[in-house]
Amino acid sequence: MKQYQFGVLGAGNMGTAIVEGAVRAGLFAAGDALLFNRSAEKRQFNAAKGFAVTADYAEVYTQCECVVLGVKPQNFSEVLPRLAACRVERKPLLISIAAGVTFGTIEAVLGADTPIIRVMPNTPLMLGEGASALVKNAAATDEQLAAVNALFGTMGVTAVFQEENMLNEVIPYNGSLPAYVYQFIDAFAKSAEKHGISREDALPLICKTFIGAAEMVLAGEKTPAELIQAVCSPGGTTIEGVHVFEAYGLNAVVAEASDKCIARAYELGK
């Protein structure tokens, strides 16, 4: 019988955010989770929060019902053989959040009978506002997928796909998208400074407007195109800026950026 319900192998920012979100949602108590981190300082920090901690990542694999693989993709070649050498009566469900590390890569070392659910989360998950995409391998059950989907659903929205390659296709629209949003925010903040508005004043205005505009889209009463038209009075101010975005081909820029992002995801998986 496993000693812990949940484990995190590589308790960095994202792995820790996942387990803390699960505890906040009441899915299990902090003491029911075992966290591995190489840093003694981070282990001590997590222990102070009530989590069980270990300096041996094999213990997470052997003692937990469900394990988040939170290590960097380049470290899988070190970690997986060590896990394969562990003796377990029943393999834990693995939740891999590593971009580009395929089911085939993991199964080649741990076996095709290893239940795995790959998740592509994004960093707003750390605030409970994440957007996560999920797909399971053949060894994972529908019940396990439903449980993991519910877990990530406590930290934002989710989308479940049938084909593994969709985790590459979705990256620009959730995993990488925060960086692109930050670029827009920073560009508008720099423009505001140019016009005499301090960054301290501009950032709350810009960020809250992004949040509010997104909420209006999610409300579903109008399409993005209709919402644009609602803001753009004929001959007014907003339409002048829209014309600039159109002239510089914003849609084409977004499409090319997304294509490049997706292509790189496939390269990482080779």
PASEBA-1860 file (N, C-alpha, C; in nm, 3 decimals):
! residues 270
1> MKQYQFGV> 0.084/-0.120/0.000/0.000/0.000/0.000/0.088/0.125/0.000 ~ 0.051/0.220/-0.085/0.129/0.343/-0.094/0.112/0.425/0.034 ~ 0.218/0.496/0.069/0.215/0.574/0.192/0.154/0.712/0.171 ~ 0.168/0.767/0.049/0.120/0.901/0.021/0.025/0.900/-0.098 ~ -0.073/0.990/-0.096/-0.166/1.000/-0.208/-0.101/1.067/-0.329 ~ -0.011/1.160/-0.303/0.038/1.247/-0.409/0.187/1.274/-0.389 ~ 0.260/1.282/-0.498/0.401/1.313/-0.490/0.441/1.409/-0.600 ~ 0.545/1.487/-0.573/0.599/1.578/-0.674/0.747/1.551/-0.686
9> LGAGNMGT> 0.788/1.504/-0.802/0.928/1.474/-0.829/0.984/1.594/-0.905 ~ 1.042/1.685/-0.828/1.089/1.811/-0.885/0.994/1.922/-0.843 ~ 0.999/1.959/-0.714/0.904/2.055/-0.659/0.952/2.198/-0.684 ~ 0.957/2.236/-0.813/0.987/2.374/-0.849/0.861/2.458/-0.841 ~ 0.861/2.571/-0.912/0.747/2.662/-0.904/0.617/2.596/-0.948 ~ 0.619/2.528/-1.064/0.496/2.472/-1.117/0.453/2.350/-1.036 ~ 0.546/2.261/-1.005/0.512/2.142/-0.929/0.456/2.176/-0.793 ~ 0.517/2.275/-0.729/0.468/2.318/-0.597/0.332/2.383/-0.608
17> AIVEGAVR> 0.311/2.462/-0.714/0.181/2.527/-0.733/0.070/2.425/-0.750 ~ 0.101/2.314/-0.818/0.000/2.210/-0.841/-0.040/2.144/-0.709 ~ 0.058/2.104/-0.631/0.026/2.035/-0.505/-0.039/2.130/-0.406 ~ 0.004/2.256/-0.404/-0.059/2.352/-0.313/-0.203/2.380/-0.355 ~ -0.227/2.384/-0.486/-0.363/2.404/-0.534/-0.454/2.289/-0.496 ~ -0.401/2.168/-0.504/-0.479/2.050/-0.465/-0.513/2.053/-0.317 ~ -0.418/2.096/-0.235/-0.442/2.105/-0.090/-0.546/2.212/-0.061 ~ -0.534/2.327/-0.127/-0.632/2.435/-0.107/-0.772/2.390/-0.145
25> AGLFAAGD> -0.781/2.305/-0.249/-0.911/2.257/-0.296/-0.966/2.146/-0.207 ~ -0.887/2.102/-0.110/-0.933/2.000/-0.017/-0.927/1.859/-0.072 ~ -0.847/1.838/-0.179/-0.837/1.705/-0.238/-0.759/1.610/-0.147 ~ -0.665/1.663/-0.072/-0.592/1.587/0.029/-0.518/1.685/0.118 ~ -0.469/1.637/0.232/-0.396/1.722/0.325/-0.250/1.733/0.284 ~ -0.183/1.838/0.329/-0.043/1.858/0.294/0.042/1.737/0.336 ~ 0.010/1.678/0.450/0.087/1.564/0.498/0.070/1.439/0.415 ~ -0.027/1.440/0.322/-0.049/1.325/0.233/0.029/1.337/0.104
33> ALLFNRSA> 0.115/1.439/0.095/0.194/1.461/-0.027/0.342/1.459/0.007 ~ 0.419/1.390/-0.078/0.564/1.379/-0.060/0.632/1.455/-0.172 ~ 0.719/1.550/-0.136/0.784/1.636/-0.234/0.935/1.613/-0.237 ~ 0.989/1.601/-0.359/1.133/1.591/-0.376/1.186/1.719/-0.437 ~ 1.298/1.766/-0.380/1.374/1.875/-0.439/1.520/1.855/-0.399 ~ 1.609/1.884/-0.491/1.753/1.867/-0.461/1.800/1.966/-0.356 ~ 1.737/2.082/-0.349/1.779/2.187/-0.258/1.730/2.160/-0.116 ~ 1.825/2.152/-0.021/1.788/2.132/0.119/1.706/2.250/0.171
41> EKRQFNAA> 1.737/2.369/0.122/1.664/2.489/0.164/1.518/2.481/0.120 ~ 1.494/2.435/-0.003/1.356/2.424/-0.052/1.282/2.310/0.018 ~ 1.354/2.202/0.049/1.290/2.093/0.123/1.245/2.143/0.260 ~ 1.331/2.220/0.324/1.297/2.275/0.455/1.177/2.369/0.445 ~ 1.173/2.448/0.339/1.064/2.542/0.317/0.931/2.468/0.298 ~ 0.935/2.360/0.220/0.813/2.281/0.197/0.770/2.205/0.322 ~ 0.867/2.159/0.398/0.835/2.088/0.523/0.765/2.181/0.621 ~ 0.805/2.308/0.620/0.743/2.406/0.709/0.597/2.429/0.674
49> KGFAVTAD> 0.559/2.398/0.550/0.419/2.411/0.507/0.337/2.287/0.540 ~ 0.404/2.184/0.593/0.333/2.063/0.633/0.348/1.947/0.536 ~ 0.422/1.968/0.427/0.443/1.860/0.331/0.551/1.765/0.381 ~ 0.538/1.637/0.342/0.648/1.543/0.363/0.751/1.570/0.254 ~ 0.878/1.560/0.287/0.983/1.590/0.190/1.086/1.478/0.188 ~ 1.159/1.470/0.078/1.263/1.370/0.064/1.375/1.422/-0.025 ~ 1.496/1.371/-0.002/1.610/1.403/-0.086/1.635/1.293/-0.188 ~ 1.550/1.190/-0.190/1.565/1.077/-0.280/1.440/1.067/-0.367
57> YAEVYTQC> 1.454/1.101/-0.495/1.334/1.105/-0.579/1.275/0.967/-0.605 ~ 1.353/0.861/-0.586/1.297/0.726/-0.602/1.189/0.700/-0.498 ~ 1.199/0.762/-0.382/1.098/0.744/-0.278/0.962/0.798/-0.323 ~ 0.963/0.906/-0.400/0.837/0.962/-0.450/0.769/0.861/-0.541 ~ 0.847/0.796/-0.626/0.793/0.699/-0.721/0.739/0.575/-0.652 ~ 0.808/0.531/-0.548/0.769/0.405/-0.483/0.663/0.423/-0.375 ~ 0.647/0.543/-0.322/0.560/0.562/-0.207/0.433/0.642/-0.234 ~ 0.413/0.685/-0.358/0.298/0.770/-0.388/0.205/0.706/-0.491
65> ECVVLGVK> 0.076/0.729/-0.475/-0.024/0.679/-0.568/-0.018/0.753/-0.702 ~ 0.011/0.882/-0.695/0.014/0.968/-0.813/0.136/1.058/-0.803 ~ 0.211/1.072/-0.912/0.337/1.146/-0.909/0.342/1.249/-1.022 ~ 0.367/1.374/-0.986/0.391/1.478/-1.085/0.539/1.476/-1.122 ~ 0.568/1.456/-1.251/0.706/1.465/-1.299/0.733/1.611/-1.332 ~ 0.791/1.680/-1.236/0.815/1.823/-1.253/0.958/1.858/-1.286 ~ 1.039/1.759/-1.320/1.179/1.785/-1.354/1.188/1.842/-1.495 ~ 1.298/1.909/-1.524/1.318/1.967/-1.657/1.333/1.856/-1.762
73> PQNFSEVL> 1.291/1.883/-1.885/1.298/1.781/-1.990/1.437/1.719/-2.006 ~ 1.541/1.801/-1.992/1.677/1.750/-2.010/1.721/1.656/-1.899 ~ 1.646/1.652/-1.789/1.681/1.564/-1.677/1.611/1.429/-1.681 ~ 1.521/1.410/-1.778/1.448/1.284/-1.786/1.542/1.166/-1.814 ~ 1.647/1.189/-1.890/1.739/1.080/-1.923/1.812/1.029/-1.799 ~ 1.823/1.113/-1.697/1.883/1.070/-1.569/1.779/1.007/-1.478 ~ 1.661/1.067/-1.473/1.559/1.026/-1.377/1.490/0.896/-1.414 ~ 1.450/0.880/-1.539/1.370/0.764/-1.578/1.438/0.630/-1.553
81> PRLAACRV> 1.567/0.612/-1.588/1.631/0.483/-1.559/1.634/0.450/-1.410 ~ 1.649/0.552/-1.327/1.648/0.530/-1.181/1.511/0.482/-1.136 ~ 1.406/0.539/-1.193/1.271/0.497/-1.157/1.244/0.356/-1.207 ~ 1.295/0.324/-1.325/1.273/0.191/-1.382/1.336/0.083/-1.296 ~ 1.441/0.119/-1.224/1.509/0.021/-1.139/1.437/-0.001/-1.006 ~ 1.336/0.082/-0.977/1.263/0.069/-0.850/1.166/-0.049/-0.857 ~ 1.152/-0.117/-0.746/1.055/-0.226/-0.737/0.924/-0.170/-0.680 ~ 0.817/-0.182/-0.756/0.687/-0.136/-0.710/0.583/-0.243/-0.741
89> ERKPLLIS> 0.490/-0.264/-0.648/0.383/-0.360/-0.671/0.287/-0.308/-0.777 ~ 0.260/-0.178/-0.773/0.173/-0.115/-0.871/0.232/0.019/-0.910 ~ 0.247/0.040/-1.039/0.307/0.165/-1.084/0.214/0.283/-1.053 ~ 0.272/0.393/-1.006/0.188/0.510/-0.979/0.143/0.576/-1.109 ~ 0.036/0.651/-1.100/-0.005/0.734/-1.213/0.093/0.849/-1.223 ~ 0.150/0.869/-1.342/0.245/0.978/-1.364/0.176/1.093/-1.434 ~ 0.198/1.213/-1.383/0.151/1.335/-1.447/0.275/1.409/-1.494 ~ 0.297/1.412/-1.624/0.416/1.478/-1.678/0.379/1.617/-1.728
97> IAAGVTFG> 0.450/1.719/-1.680/0.427/1.856/-1.725/0.543/1.907/-1.809 ~ 0.627/1.814/-1.858/0.745/1.851/-1.935/0.710/1.864/-2.083 ~ 0.734/1.979/-2.139/0.709/2.001/-2.282/0.805/1.917/-2.365 ~ 0.751/1.851/-2.467/0.833/1.779/-2.562/0.871/1.638/-2.522 ~ 0.847/1.598/-2.399/0.879/1.462/-2.354/0.755/1.376/-2.378 ~ 0.762/1.290/-2.479/0.644/1.216/-2.525/0.616/1.092/-2.440 ~ 0.496/1.038/-2.461/0.463/0.910/-2.398/0.566/0.805/-2.437 ~ 0.603/0.805/-2.565/0.698/0.706/-2.614/0.831/0.711/-2.542
105> TIEAVLGA> 0.878/0.832/-2.512/1.005/0.848/-2.441/0.996/0.788/-2.302 ~ 0.888/0.815/-2.231/0.871/0.765/-2.095/0.846/0.614/-2.095 ~ 0.759/0.569/-2.184/0.724/0.428/-2.191/0.841/0.341/-2.231 ~ 0.932/0.395/-2.313/1.048/0.317/-2.356/1.136/0.277/-2.239 ~ 1.131/0.355/-2.131/1.214/0.326/-2.013/1.131/0.260/-1.902 ~ 1.011/0.310/-1.879/0.930/0.259/-1.767/0.832/0.150/-1.807 ~ 0.809/0.133/-1.937/0.717/0.030/-1.983/0.586/0.089/-2.031 ~ 0.526/0.023/-2.131/0.401/0.072/-2.189/0.283/0.056/-2.093
113> DTPIIRVM> 0.302/-0.021/-1.985/0.194/-0.039/-1.888/0.195/0.071/-1.781 ~ 0.277/0.172/-1.799/0.283/0.283/-1.705/0.174/0.384/-1.736 ~ 0.080/0.407/-1.643/-0.024/0.506/-1.670/0.033/0.648/-1.664 ~ 0.013/0.723/-1.772/0.070/0.857/-1.782/-0.036/0.954/-1.834 ~ -0.042/1.068/-1.774/-0.122/1.178/-1.828/-0.029/1.298/-1.846 ~ -0.017/1.342/-1.970/0.063/1.460/-1.998/-0.025/1.583/-1.985 ~ 0.031/1.685/-1.922/-0.043/1.809/-1.901/0.044/1.926/-1.948 ~ -0.015/2.013/-2.028/0.051/2.138/-2.065/-0.020/2.250/-1.989
121> PNTPLMLG> 0.036/2.290/-1.873/-0.024/2.399/-1.795/0.038/2.532/-1.837 ~ -0.001/2.639/-1.773/0.071/2.765/-1.790/0.091/2.830/-1.654 ~ 0.176/2.931/-1.650/0.218/2.987/-1.522/0.106/3.053/-1.441 ~ -0.001/3.110/-1.502/-0.108/3.164/-1.418/-0.175/3.060/-1.328 ~ -0.148/2.932/-1.355/-0.195/2.826/-1.265/-0.149/2.854/-1.122 ~ -0.035/2.919/-1.107/0.018/2.946/-0.973/-0.069/3.044/-0.896 ~ -0.158/3.114/-0.967/-0.253/3.204/-0.903/-0.394/3.147/-0.905 ~ -0.407/3.022/-0.948/-0.540/2.963/-0.959/-0.615/3.007/-1.083
129> EGASALVK> -0.543/3.065/-1.181/-0.605/3.115/-1.303/-0.540/3.050/-1.426 ~ -0.506/2.924/-1.414/-0.435/2.856/-1.521/-0.524/2.811/-1.635 ~ -0.459/2.766/-1.742/-0.527/2.707/-1.857/-0.444/2.585/-1.896 ~ -0.496/2.466/-1.870/-0.419/2.343/-1.885/-0.481/2.251/-1.989 ~ -0.396/2.191/-2.073/-0.440/2.092/-2.171/-0.391/1.955/-2.128 ~ -0.475/1.852/-2.144/-0.443/1.717/-2.095/-0.467/1.613/-2.203 ~ -0.387/1.505/-2.196/-0.408/1.386/-2.280/-0.351/1.267/-2.205 ~ -0.417/1.152/-2.216/-0.371/1.032/-2.146/-0.314/0.932/-2.244
137> NAAATDEQ> -0.228/0.842/-2.191/-0.180/0.732/-2.275/-0.274/0.613/-2.262 ~ -0.244/0.506/-2.334/-0.335/0.391/-2.337/-0.346/0.322/-2.201 ~ -0.240/0.329/-2.119/-0.241/0.260/-1.990/-0.320/0.334/-1.883 ~ -0.340/0.462/-1.901/-0.417/0.540/-1.803/-0.567/0.521/-1.829 ~ -0.644/0.514/-1.723/-0.787/0.490/-1.736/-0.863/0.622/-1.752 ~ -0.987/0.610/-1.796/-1.072/0.729/-1.807/-1.095/0.789/-1.669 ~ -1.104/0.705/-1.568/-1.123/0.753/-1.431/-1.002/0.834/-1.384 ~ -0.883/0.787/-1.417/-0.763/0.861/-1.380/-0.758/0.996/-1.452
145> LAAVNALF> -0.794/0.995/-1.580/-0.797/1.120/-1.656/-0.897/1.217/-1.594 ~ -1.013/1.167/-1.557/-1.115/1.252/-1.497/-1.066/1.313/-1.365 ~ -0.994/1.233/-1.287/-0.943/1.281/-1.159/-0.838/1.391/-1.179 ~ -0.748/1.371/-1.275/-0.644/1.471/-1.301/-0.706/1.596/-1.362 ~ -0.804/1.578/-1.448/-0.874/1.692/-1.506/-0.942/1.774/-1.396 ~ -1.003/1.705/-1.299/-1.066/1.774/-1.187/-0.963/1.848/-1.103 ~ -0.845/1.786/-1.084/-0.738/1.850/-1.008/-0.698/1.982/-1.072 ~ -0.669/1.980/-1.202/-0.626/2.102/-1.269/-0.742/2.200/-1.286
153> GTMGVTAV> -0.864/2.146/-1.286/-0.980/2.232/-1.292/-0.997/2.318/-1.168 ~ -0.939/2.276/-1.055/-0.945/2.359/-0.935/-0.850/2.478/-0.945 ~ -0.764/2.478/-1.047/-0.664/2.584/-1.063/-0.682/2.661/-1.193 ~ -0.801/2.654/-1.251/-0.826/2.725/-1.375/-0.914/2.643/-1.468 ~ -0.897/2.663/-1.598/-0.976/2.590/-1.697/-0.890/2.481/-1.759 ~ -0.957/2.381/-1.816/-0.885/2.269/-1.878/-0.945/2.236/-2.014 ~ -0.865/2.168/-2.095/-0.913/2.111/-2.222/-0.850/1.973/-2.235 ~ -0.930/1.873/-2.265/-0.882/1.736/-2.278/-0.879/1.698/-2.426
161> FQEENMLN> -0.766/1.646/-2.471/-0.750/1.605/-2.610/-0.732/1.454/-2.619 ~ -0.766/1.399/-2.735/-0.753/1.256/-2.758/-0.615/1.218/-2.812 ~ -0.555/1.308/-2.890/-0.427/1.280/-2.955/-0.314/1.356/-2.888 ~ -0.202/1.286/-2.866/-0.089/1.346/-2.795/-0.032/1.467/-2.867 ~ -0.032/1.464/-3.000/0.028/1.574/-3.075/-0.042/1.708/-3.050 ~ -0.166/1.703/-2.998/-0.238/1.827/-2.972/-0.173/1.909/-2.860 ~ -0.091/1.845/-2.776/-0.021/1.922/-2.674/0.084/2.013/-2.737 ~ 0.134/1.976/-2.854/0.222/2.066/-2.929/0.141/2.176/-2.996
169> EVIPYNGS> 0.030/2.136/-3.055/-0.052/2.232/-3.130/-0.113/2.340/-3.040 ~ -0.136/2.307/-2.912/-0.203/2.401/-2.823/-0.107/2.495/-2.751 ~ 0.022/2.469/-2.758/0.120/2.546/-2.680/0.108/2.698/-2.699 ~ 0.094/2.750/-2.822/0.087/2.897/-2.834/-0.034/2.958/-2.766 ~ -0.137/2.876/-2.742/-0.264/2.929/-2.694/-0.286/2.909/-2.545 ~ -0.191/2.842/-2.479/-0.197/2.840/-2.333/-0.057/2.841/-2.272 ~ 0.026/2.742/-2.305/0.157/2.731/-2.241/0.245/2.852/-2.262 ~ 0.255/2.897/-2.388/0.343/3.009/-2.421/0.272/3.144/-2.420
177> LPAYVYQF> 0.140/3.142/-2.425/0.064/3.266/-2.441/0.091/3.371/-2.333 ~ 0.112/3.333/-2.206/0.140/3.439/-2.108/0.257/3.530/-2.150 ~ 0.361/3.471/-2.208/0.475/3.553/-2.251/0.435/3.653/-2.357 ~ 0.346/3.613/-2.447/0.302/3.703/-2.553/0.214/3.815/-2.496 ~ 0.130/3.780/-2.398/0.048/3.881/-2.332/0.138/3.982/-2.260 ~ 0.243/3.930/-2.194/0.335/4.019/-2.124/0.403/4.115/-2.221 ~ 0.431/4.066/-2.343/0.491/4.153/-2.444/0.399/4.269/-2.478 ~ 0.271/4.238/-2.495/0.174/4.343/-2.524/0.165/4.442/-2.408
185> IDAFAKSA> 0.157/4.389/-2.286/0.147/4.476/-2.169/0.268/4.567/-2.159 ~ 0.387/4.510/-2.180/0.510/4.590/-2.170/0.515/4.695/-2.280 ~ 0.472/4.659/-2.401/0.474/4.755/-2.511/0.381/4.872/-2.483 ~ 0.261/4.844/-2.430/0.169/4.953/-2.399/0.221/5.037/-2.283 ~ 0.287/4.973/-2.186/0.344/5.048/-2.073/0.454/5.143/-2.122 ~ 0.537/5.096/-2.215/0.642/5.183/-2.270/0.582/5.298/-2.348 ~ 0.475/5.270/-2.422/0.406/5.377/-2.494/0.349/5.479/-2.398 ~ 0.293/5.431/-2.287/0.236/5.522/-2.187/0.343/5.614/-2.129
193> EKHGISRE> 0.460/5.556/-2.102/0.571/5.637/-2.048/0.612/5.746/-2.146 ~ 0.609/5.711/-2.274/0.643/5.808/-2.379/0.547/5.927/-2.376 ~ 0.424/5.902/-2.331/0.322/6.007/-2.327/0.304/6.065/-2.187 ~ 0.405/6.045/-2.102/0.405/6.111/-1.972/0.331/6.039/-1.862 ~ 0.290/5.914/-1.886/0.219/5.837/-1.784/0.319/5.740/-1.721 ~ 0.334/5.745/-1.590/0.432/5.658/-1.525/0.393/5.512/-1.540 ~ 0.495/5.424/-1.536/0.469/5.280/-1.543/0.382/5.235/-1.426 ~ 0.403/5.296/-1.310/0.325/5.260/-1.193/0.177/5.289/-1.213
201> DALPLICK> 0.145/5.396/-1.284/0.006/5.429/-1.312/-0.048/5.348/-1.429 ~ 0.038/5.324/-1.527/-0.007/5.260/-1.651/-0.037/5.111/-1.633 ~ 0.050/5.041/-1.559/0.035/4.895/-1.551/-0.100/4.851/-1.494 ~ -0.148/4.910/-1.384/-0.280/4.867/-1.335/-0.391/4.893/-1.438 ~ -0.385/5.007/-1.507/-0.486/5.038/-1.609/-0.483/4.936/-1.722 ~ -0.362/4.906/-1.769/-0.346/4.813/-1.881/-0.387/4.672/-1.841 ~ -0.334/4.625/-1.728/-0.360/4.486/-1.686/-0.507/4.463/-1.655 ~ -0.570/4.557/-1.586/-0.711/4.541/-1.553/-0.796/4.544/-1.679
209> TFIGAAEM> -0.755/4.620/-1.777/-0.828/4.624/-1.903/-0.815/4.492/-1.978 ~ -0.696/4.433/-1.975/-0.678/4.300/-2.036/-0.771/4.199/-1.968 ~ -0.775/4.202/-1.836/-0.859/4.108/-1.761/-1.006/4.130/-1.794 ~ -1.049/4.255/-1.790/-1.189/4.286/-1.817/-1.230/4.253/-1.959 ~ -1.143/4.283/-2.055/-1.175/4.253/-2.195/-1.186/4.102/-2.215 ~ -1.097/4.025/-2.153/-1.103/3.879/-2.165/-1.232/3.826/-2.103 ~ -1.273/3.883/-1.991/-1.397/3.839/-1.926/-1.517/3.867/-2.015 ~ -1.515/3.977/-2.090/-1.625/4.007/-2.180/-1.633/3.905/-2.294
217> VLAGEKTP> -1.516/3.860/-2.342/-1.515/3.755/-2.444/-1.571/3.626/-2.387 ~ -1.527/3.590/-2.265/-1.572/3.466/-2.202/-1.722/3.470/-2.169 ~ -1.778/3.588/-2.151/-1.920/3.598/-2.124/-2.003/3.542/-2.240 ~ -1.944/3.546/-2.360/-2.006/3.480/-2.475/-2.122/3.552/-2.539 ~ -2.152/3.674/-2.496/-2.264/3.746/-2.554/-2.231/3.803/-2.691 ~ -2.104/3.833/-2.713/-2.060/3.886/-2.841/-1.928/3.822/-2.880 ~ -1.903/3.813/-3.010/-1.776/3.761/-3.059/-1.668/3.868/-3.041 ~ -1.539/3.829/-3.048/-1.435/3.931/-3.042/-1.452/4.040/-3.148
225> AELIQAVC> -1.491/4.001/-3.268/-1.510/4.100/-3.375/-1.621/4.199/-3.338 ~ -1.730/4.147/-3.279/-1.841/4.235/-3.240/-1.799/4.327/-3.125 ~ -1.719/4.276/-3.034/-1.672/4.358/-2.923/-1.579/4.469/-2.972 ~ -1.498/4.437/-3.072/-1.411/4.540/-3.131/-1.497/4.652/-3.189 ~ -1.597/4.614/-3.263/-1.684/4.714/-3.326/-1.757/4.798/-3.221 ~ -1.790/4.736/-3.108/-1.861/4.809/-3.003/-1.775/4.918/-2.941 ~ -1.644/4.899/-2.942/-1.552/4.999/-2.886/-1.516/5.105/-2.990 ~ -1.518/5.066/-3.116/-1.473/5.155/-3.224/-1.586/5.241/-3.278
233> SPGGTTIE> -1.594/5.365/-3.234/-1.690/5.458/-3.292/-1.638/5.506/-3.427 ~ -1.723/5.517/-3.527/-1.679/5.568/-3.658/-1.615/5.706/-3.644 ~ -1.495/5.719/-3.697/-1.425/5.846/-3.689/-1.369/5.877/-3.552 ~ -1.375/5.780/-3.459/-1.326/5.803/-3.324/-1.178/5.771/-3.307 ~ -1.137/5.754/-3.181/-0.995/5.734/-3.149/-0.950/5.588/-3.167 ~ -1.032/5.495/-3.118/-0.990/5.354/-3.116/-0.966/5.299/-3.255 ~ -1.050/5.338/-3.350/-1.038/5.283/-3.484/-0.905/5.320/-3.549 ~ -0.846/5.431/-3.507/-0.716/5.471/-3.561/-0.609/5.371/-3.522
241> GVHVFEAY> -0.614/5.326/-3.397/-0.518/5.224/-3.353/-0.543/5.091/-3.420 ~ -0.671/5.054/-3.438/-0.705/4.929/-3.505/-0.651/4.929/-3.647 ~ -0.660/5.042/-3.715/-0.608/5.051/-3.851/-0.457/5.025/-3.856 ~ -0.387/5.072/-3.753/-0.242/5.048/-3.747/-0.213/4.898/-3.732 ~ -0.286/4.831/-3.642/-0.268/4.686/-3.625/-0.297/4.612/-3.755 ~ -0.400/4.655/-3.825/-0.434/4.591/-3.952/-0.327/4.616/-4.057 ~ -0.274/4.738/-4.060/-0.172/4.773/-4.159/-0.044/4.693/-4.140 ~ -0.011/4.666/-4.015/0.110/4.588/-3.987/0.084/4.437/-3.984
249> GLNAVVAE> -0.038/4.397/-4.014/-0.069/4.255/-4.027/-0.064/4.179/-3.896 ~ -0.137/4.228/-3.794/-0.134/4.163/-3.662/-0.173/4.015/-3.672 ~ -0.277/3.983/-3.747/-0.320/3.843/-3.759/-0.209/3.756/-3.817 ~ -0.139/3.809/-3.916/-0.030/3.732/-3.978/0.086/3.714/-3.882 ~ 0.116/3.817/-3.804/0.223/3.808/-3.705/0.191/3.701/-3.601 ~ 0.067/3.702/-3.552/0.026/3.603/-3.452/0.032/3.463/-3.511 ~ -0.014/3.449/-3.636/-0.013/3.317/-3.701/0.130/3.265/-3.716 ~ 0.221/3.351/-3.757/0.360/3.307/-3.776/0.426/3.275/-3.642
257> ASDKCIAR> 0.400/3.356/-3.541/0.457/3.330/-3.408/0.407/3.196/-3.356 ~ 0.279/3.168/-3.376/0.221/3.041/-3.330/0.283/2.924/-3.405 ~ 0.299/2.939/-3.538/0.357/2.831/-3.618/0.500/2.800/-3.574 ~ 0.579/2.905/-3.546/0.718/2.885/-3.502/0.721/2.816/-3.366 ~ 0.634/2.857/-3.277/0.626/2.797/-3.144/0.593/2.649/-3.153 ~ 0.493/2.615/-3.234/0.452/2.475/-3.251/0.562/2.392/-3.314 ~ 0.629/2.448/-3.415/0.737/2.375/-3.482/0.848/2.341/-3.384 ~ 0.879/2.434/-3.295/0.984/2.410/-3.195/0.942/2.300/-3.096
265> AYELGK> 0.813/2.295/-3.064/0.764/2.192/-2.975/0.785/2.054/-3.035 ~ 0.761/2.041/-3.165/0.783/1.911/-3.231/0.931/1.878/-3.235 ~ 1.016/1.979/-3.254/1.160/1.954/-3.257/1.209/1.901/-3.121 ~ 1.158/1.958/-3.014/1.198/1.914/-2.879/1.157/1.771/-2.850 ~ 1.053/1.724/-2.919/1.005/1.590/-2.896/1.077/1.482/-2.975 ~ 1.169/1.521/-3.061/1.242/1.422/-3.142/1.357/1.361/-3.064
END
